[in-house]
Amino acid sequence: MARVTTSPKLADAYTDALPASRALYERARKLFPDAVTHDNRRMQPFPLYVERAEGAFKWDVDGHRYIDYWMGHGALLLGHNPPAVRDAVREQAGKGTHYGACHPKEVEWGEWVQRLVPSAERVRFTASGTEATHMAVRLARAFTAKKHVVKFAGHFHGWHEGLEIGVRAPYEAEPEAGQLAEVVELVTVLPPNDLVAVRERLADGDVAAVIVEPTGGHFGSVPMPASFVRALRAETQRAGALLIFDEVVTGFRVAPGGAQQLLGVKPDMTTLAKILAGGLPGGAVVGREDVLGHLATRPGAQKIAHHGTFNANPLTAAAGVAMLSAVADGQAIRTANAQAAKLRHGLNEILAREKVAWKIYGEHSDWKIFFNAGAPPRDGGDQAVADVDWRRLDAKEPERSRALRQALILHGVDFNGARALVSTCHTDAVIEETLAAFDTAIRTLREEGVA
């Protein structure tokens, strides 16, 4: 396949349109590795710098308004700055931001989690999703007295060395920079949706837990069939291994109780973040009482020590209570899902009309781009990717992603280049504006030989 390169004309137009962002980037280069504070925010020739946001929109430091499909990396189901969450945080900030003590809001927040999430017999709050998956693995090892963990290629479970392997091609279970080989050797990376491989690995009897994104890697970029998840539940129970659902993204997004409610599968533990905390930093491990009991002080039993200065801090707890109470009836989820479906249909119609061999797909409040579809979609309803090899679906296309993102930014839309998240604030009018921008961007990329 010929290498795709971003058009110099497009890159120049991007640079010329964003002088204030470029100036901030030059300052950031003297401060941060890669000039960013999150790997996914890297952008060539420089990233967009945002000054404020409201609803479905954000405004950059050059004064341009964008329709936003980052949605706080998935934390903002209700859009930016939703009034109920904003007011709850403002009220709590007036009372104090950090008590260094237990407080009423943490209890209320925990009760909402327990009420909504089927597996939440007990709850332990953390400060992030990465901390939550780290804690879940420790709990699994403590409970089972086994060392090994199974994960699936392409599934992301945070950046700690216990699980940050096999996320990107070539999906090897090899140490990354700075990781200890002794730790990585305890993690097995299996192909997604391969039940035979799961059975063979569990047969050894040394697996403490299997961890999985229950809708598939990267929020369903490689979809995981419900039948596989149900079979995974049966196989782990048979082998005496714990099943951990990483619902950092899917929790409170695909259903009020997450993917486990939607699929009717109850894991032993669940990790949560993003929507859980209402757009503020926060995470949680929830699950069986006997498993999370290893965090409790018990006579004659070993305890997992767990500290965290910002665990269930009052500001995050207030935001979490406001968010979970707003999504509990499922209406916000249904609204975001419906708007995403409209977008996927409209985007595929444009690709079909322009004869661009990409495809838009997704299942919930999201849309993803398959850049190597091989043929344009037949029509707006053509989202079929079930028969596509998982490596092709998960493959990164940095040049095409960057070119499309640059073109869309120049027409008032921003997303991460391959995947996008939809909120309740993405109204029909916002969708129409998005489709118009995408139409123009696609024609621009075709003219410049990128699409």
C-alpha positions in Angstrom: 0.0 0.0 0.0 1.4 3.4 -0.9 2.2 5.7 2.0 -0.3 8.5 2.5 1.1 11.9 3.4 -0.7 14.9 4.6 -1.0 17.6 2.0 1.4 20.5 2.7 -1.4 22.8 1.6 -3.7 21.5 4.3 -0.9 21.6 6.9 -0.1 25.2 5.9 -3.8 26.2 6.1 -4.0 24.6 9.6 -0.9 26.5 10.8 -2.1 29.8 9.4 -5.5 29.5 11.1 -4.1 28.9 14.6 -1.3 31.3 15.5 -2.2 31.4 19.2 -2.2 27.6 19.5 1.1 27.5 17.7 2.6 30.1 20.2 1.4 28.0 23.2 2.9 24.9 21.6 6.3 26.7 21.3 6.1 27.4 25.1 5.0 23.9 25.9 7.9 22.4 24.0 10.2 23.8 26.7 8.1 22.2 29.5 6.6 18.9 28.5 7.9 15.7 26.8 6.4 15.9 23.2 5.0 19.2 24.4 1.8 17.6 25.7 0.4 16.2 28.9 -1.4 13.2 27.4 -0.1 11.1 24.5 -3.4 11.2 22.6 -3.2 15.0 22.5 -0.2 15.0 20.3 -0.9 16.6 16.9 1.3 17.6 13.9 2.4 20.2 13.3 1.0 21.3 16.8 -2.1 20.6 18.8 -5.2 22.7 19.3 -5.3 24.7 22.5 -8.8 25.1 24.0 -9.9 28.0 26.2 -13.4 27.1 27.2 -16.3 24.8 26.4 -20.1 24.6 26.7 -22.5 21.8 25.6 -21.4 20.3 22.3 -18.9 23.2 21.6 -15.5 24.4 22.6 -13.5 27.5 21.7 -9.8 27.6 21.0 -7.4 30.3 22.0 -7.7 31.9 18.6 -11.4 32.4 19.1 -12.7 29.6 16.8 -15.7 27.5 17.8 -15.7 23.8 17.3 -18.2 21.0 17.6 -16.4 18.7 20.0 -16.4 14.9 19.7 -13.6 14.3 22.2 -16.1 14.8 25.0 -13.5 14.7 27.7 -12.0 11.4 26.5 -15.4 9.9 27.1 -16.2 11.5 30.5 -18.9 13.9 29.3 -22.1 12.1 28.3 -24.1 15.3 29.0 -21.7 17.6 27.1 -19.4 20.2 28.5 -20.3 22.1 31.7 -23.7 20.5 32.2 -25.7 22.8 34.6 -26.5 20.1 37.2 -22.8 19.0 37.5 -21.4 22.6 37.3 -23.8 23.8 40.1 -23.0 20.8 42.3 -19.3 21.4 42.0 -19.7 25.2 42.6 -21.7 24.6 45.7 -19.2 22.1 47.1 -16.3 24.3 46.3 -17.9 26.9 48.5 -17.9 24.4 51.4 -14.3 23.0 50.8 -12.4 21.1 48.3 -10.5 18.6 50.5 -11.4 17.7 54.0 -8.9 14.9 54.6 -11.8 13.1 56.2 -14.8 11.0 55.4 -17.8 13.0 54.2 -21.5 12.6 53.3 -21.1 13.0 49.5 -18.8 10.0 49.3 -21.5 7.8 50.9 -24.1 9.2 48.6 -21.8 8.7 45.6 -21.1 5.1 46.6 -24.8 4.4 47.0 -25.5 5.6 43.5 -22.8 3.3 42.1 -24.2 0.3 44.1 -27.7 1.1 43.0 -26.8 1.2 39.3 -24.0 -1.3 38.7 -25.0 -5.0 39.1 -21.6 -6.2 40.3 -21.2 -3.5 43.0 -21.6 -5.4 46.2 -18.7 -3.2 47.6 -17.1 0.0 46.2 -13.6 1.4 46.6 -12.9 4.8 45.0 -9.6 5.7 43.3 -8.3 8.9 41.6 -8.3 7.4 38.1 -9.2 4.5 35.8 -5.5 3.4 35.7 -5.5 3.2 39.5 -8.7 1.2 39.4 -7.4 -1.5 37.1 -4.2 -1.7 39.0 -6.2 -2.2 42.2 -8.4 -4.8 40.6 -5.4 -6.9 39.5 -4.0 -6.8 43.1 -7.3 -7.8 44.5 -7.6 -10.8 42.1 -4.1 -12.0 43.0 -4.8 -11.6 46.7 -8.1 -13.4 46.5 -7.0 -16.3 44.3 -3.4 -16.7 45.5 -2.5 -16.9 41.8 -0.2 -14.7 39.9 -1.1 -14.6 36.2 -3.5 -12.3 34.4 -5.0 -12.7 30.9 -5.9 -9.7 28.7 -6.7 -9.3 25.0 -4.7 -7.7 22.3 -5.8 -4.2 21.6 -7.6 -3.7 24.9 -6.4 -0.8 27.0 -6.5 -0.9 30.8 -4.4 2.0 31.8 -0.7 2.7 31.6 0.7 0.8 34.6 3.1 -2.0 33.7 0.9 -4.7 34.9 -1.4 -4.3 31.9 0.1 -1.8 29.4 1.3 -4.4 26.9 -0.2 -5.8 23.7 -2.2 -2.6 23.2 -0.7 -1.6 19.8 0.6 -3.6 16.9 2.4 -5.9 16.8 0.5 -6.8 20.1 3.5 -8.5 21.7 3.6 -9.4 25.3 7.0 -7.7 25.6 8.1 -5.1 28.1 7.8 -1.5 27.0 10.3 1.1 28.0 10.9 1.0 31.7 8.8 -2.0 32.4 10.1 -5.0 34.4 10.2 -8.2 32.4 9.4 -10.1 35.6 6.0 -8.3 35.8 5.2 -8.5 32.1 5.9 -12.2 32.2 2.8 -12.7 34.4 0.5 -11.2 31.8 -0.8 -13.3 28.8 -2.0 -11.4 25.7 -4.6 -13.4 23.8 -6.3 -12.6 20.4 -9.7 -11.0 20.9 -12.8 -13.1 20.6 -10.8 -16.4 20.6 -12.5 -18.7 23.0 -10.2 -21.7 22.2 -7.2 -19.6 23.2 -8.9 -18.7 26.4 -9.8 -22.3 27.3 -6.2 -23.4 26.6 -4.7 -20.7 28.8 -7.1 -21.2 31.7 -6.4 -24.9 31.6 -3.0 -24.3 33.2 -4.8 -23.3 36.5 -2.5 -20.4 37.3 -4.7 -17.5 36.1 -5.9 -15.1 38.8 -8.1 -13.0 36.5 -9.1 -12.3 33.0 -9.7 -8.6 32.3 -11.6 -7.3 29.3 -13.2 -4.3 27.7 -16.7 -5.9 27.5 -17.7 -4.2 24.2 -14.3 -4.8 22.6 -11.0 -3.0 22.5 -11.0 0.8 22.4 -14.7 1.0 23.2 -15.7 -1.5 20.5 -13.2 -0.5 17.8 -12.9 -4.3 17.5 -16.4 -5.4 18.5 -16.7 -8.2 21.0 -19.8 -10.4 20.5 -22.1 -10.8 23.5 -21.8 -14.5 23.1 -18.1 -14.4 23.6 -18.5 -12.3 26.8 -21.0 -14.8 28.1 -18.7 -17.7 27.3 -15.9 -15.9 29.0 -18.0 -15.7 32.2 -18.6 -19.5 32.1 -14.9 -20.3 31.3 -13.5 -18.2 34.2 -16.0 -19.6 36.7 -15.0 -23.1 35.6 -11.3 -22.4 35.9 -11.5 -20.6 39.3 -10.3 -17.3 37.8 -11.9 -13.9 38.4 -13.5 -12.0 35.5 -12.8 -8.2 35.5 -14.9 -5.9 33.3 -13.0 -2.7 32.5 -16.0 -0.3 32.2 -14.0 2.9 32.4 -15.6 3.9 29.1 -18.7 1.7 29.0 -19.8 2.4 32.6 -23.0 4.5 32.6 -22.6 5.0 28.8 -24.0 1.9 27.2 -26.6 1.4 29.9 -27.1 2.9 33.4 -25.5 -0.2 34.8 -22.9 -0.4 32.1 -22.1 -3.2 29.6 -22.8 -5.8 32.3 -26.4 -4.7 32.5 -26.7 -4.5 28.8 -25.2 -8.0 28.3 -26.7 -9.6 31.3 -23.2 -10.8 32.4 -22.1 -10.2 36.0 -18.3 -10.0 36.5 -16.5 -10.5 39.7 -15.1 -7.0 39.6 -15.6 -3.9 37.6 -13.4 -0.9 37.1 -15.0 2.5 36.5 -13.9 6.1 35.8 -14.9 8.9 33.3 -18.7 9.3 33.5 -18.5 8.0 37.1 -16.8 11.2 38.2 -18.9 13.7 36.2 -15.9 15.1 34.2 -13.6 15.4 37.2 -10.7 13.0 38.1 -11.9 9.8 39.7 -12.3 6.1 39.4 -13.5 3.0 41.3 -13.2 -0.7 41.7 -16.5 -2.4 42.5 -17.4 -6.1 42.9 -17.9 -9.0 45.1 -17.9 -8.4 48.9 -15.5 -11.3 49.5 -13.0 -10.1 46.9 -13.0 -6.4 48.0 -12.8 -7.7 51.5 -9.0 -7.9 51.0 -9.1 -4.1 51.4 -10.7 -4.4 54.8 -9.0 -4.9 58.2 -9.8 -8.4 59.3 -8.3 -10.3 62.3 -5.7 -12.8 61.2 -5.9 -11.9 57.4 -3.6 -9.9 55.2 -4.8 -6.6 54.0 -4.1 -4.7 50.8 -3.0 -1.2 51.9 -4.7 1.5 49.8 -4.1 5.2 50.2 -4.9 8.1 47.9 -4.9 11.7 48.7 -7.8 12.5 46.3 -9.8 9.3 46.6 -13.5 10.3 46.7 -12.6 13.9 47.3 -15.6 16.2 47.9 -15.5 18.0 44.6 -15.4 14.8 42.5 -18.0 13.1 44.7 -20.4 16.0 44.2 -19.9 15.9 40.4 -20.3 12.1 40.5 -23.6 12.2 42.4 -24.9 14.9 40.0 -23.9 12.9 37.0 -25.1 9.4 38.1 -28.5 10.8 39.2 -28.9 12.4 35.8 -28.2 9.2 33.8 -29.9 6.7 36.1 -33.2 6.5 34.2 -31.3 5.8 30.9 -32.9 8.6 28.9 -29.6 10.5 28.4 -28.0 7.3 27.2 -30.8 6.7 24.7 -30.6 10.2 23.4 -26.9 10.1 22.9 -27.2 6.7 21.2 -29.9 8.0 18.8 -27.9 11.0 17.8 -24.8 8.9 17.2 -26.8 6.6 15.0 -27.9 9.6 12.9 -24.3 10.7 12.5 -23.0 7.3 11.5 -25.7 7.1 8.8 -25.1 10.5 7.5 -21.3 10.2 7.4 -21.6 6.9 5.5 -23.9 8.5 3.0 -21.2 11.1 2.3 -18.5 8.4 1.9 -20.8 6.4 -0.4 -21.6 9.4 -2.5 -18.0 10.5 -2.8 -16.8 6.9 -3.3 -14.3 7.1 -0.5 -13.2 3.6 0.7 -13.7 4.3 4.4 -16.5 3.2 6.6 -18.1 4.7 9.7 -19.3 2.2 12.3 -20.2 1.9 16.0 -23.0 0.7 18.3 -23.6 3.1 21.1 -22.9 6.9 21.6 -19.9 6.8 19.3 -18.6 6.7 15.7 -15.4 5.2 14.5 -13.6 5.3 11.1 -12.3 2.2 9.3 -9.8 3.7 7.0 -8.9 0.5 5.1 -12.4 -0.7 4.3 -11.4 -1.5 0.7 -14.6 -0.2 -0.8 -17.0 2.7 0.0 -20.1 1.9 2.1 -23.1 0.9 -0.1 -25.2 3.5 1.7 -25.7 5.2 5.0 -26.8 2.0 6.7 -23.7 0.0 5.7 -21.7 -0.3 8.9 -20.8 -4.0 8.7 -17.4 -4.8 10.0 -18.1 -8.2 11.7 -16.2 -10.2 9.1 -13.1 -7.9 9.1 -9.9 -9.2 10.6 -9.4 -7.6 14.0 -5.9 -6.4 13.2 -7.2 -4.4 10.2 -9.9 -2.8 12.4 -7.5 -1.9 15.1 -4.8 -0.7 12.7 -3.7 2.9 13.1 -3.7 5.3 10.1 -1.8 8.3 11.5 -1.5 10.2 8.2 -5.1 9.9 7.1 -6.3 10.5 10.7 -4.2 13.7 10.9 -5.3 14.9 7.5 -9.0 14.4 8.3 -8.7 16.0 11.7 -6.9 19.0 10.2 -9.5 19.4 7.5 -12.4 19.1 10.0 -10.8 21.6 12.4 -10.6 24.1 9.6 -14.4 23.6 9.2 -15.3 23.8 12.9 -15.3 20.1 14.0 -12.8 18.3 16.3 -12.3 14.7 17.1 -9.3 12.4 17.9 -8.8 11.4 14.3 -10.2 7.9 14.4 -12.9 7.7 17.1 -15.5 10.1 18.4 -18.0 10.3 21.2 -21.4 11.8 21.2 -23.3 13.5 24.0 -26.9 14.6 24.7 -25.9 18.1 23.5 -25.3 16.9 19.9 -28.7 18.0 18.7 -30.0 17.6 15.2 -28.8 21.0 14.3 -25.3 20.1 15.5 -25.4 16.9 13.5 -26.3 18.7 10.4 -23.5 21.2 10.9 -21.1 18.2 11.4 -22.2 16.5 8.3 -21.7 19.6 6.2 -18.2 20.0 7.6 -17.4 16.3 6.9 -18.7 16.6 3.4 -16.5 19.6 2.7 -13.5 18.0 4.4 -13.9 14.7 2.4 -14.0 16.6 -0.9 -10.9 18.6 0.2 -9.0 15.4 1.0 -10.0 13.8 -2.3 -8.8 16.8 -4.2 -5.5 16.6 -2.4 -5.1 12.9 -2.9 -5.4 12.0 0.8 -8.8 10.2 0.8 
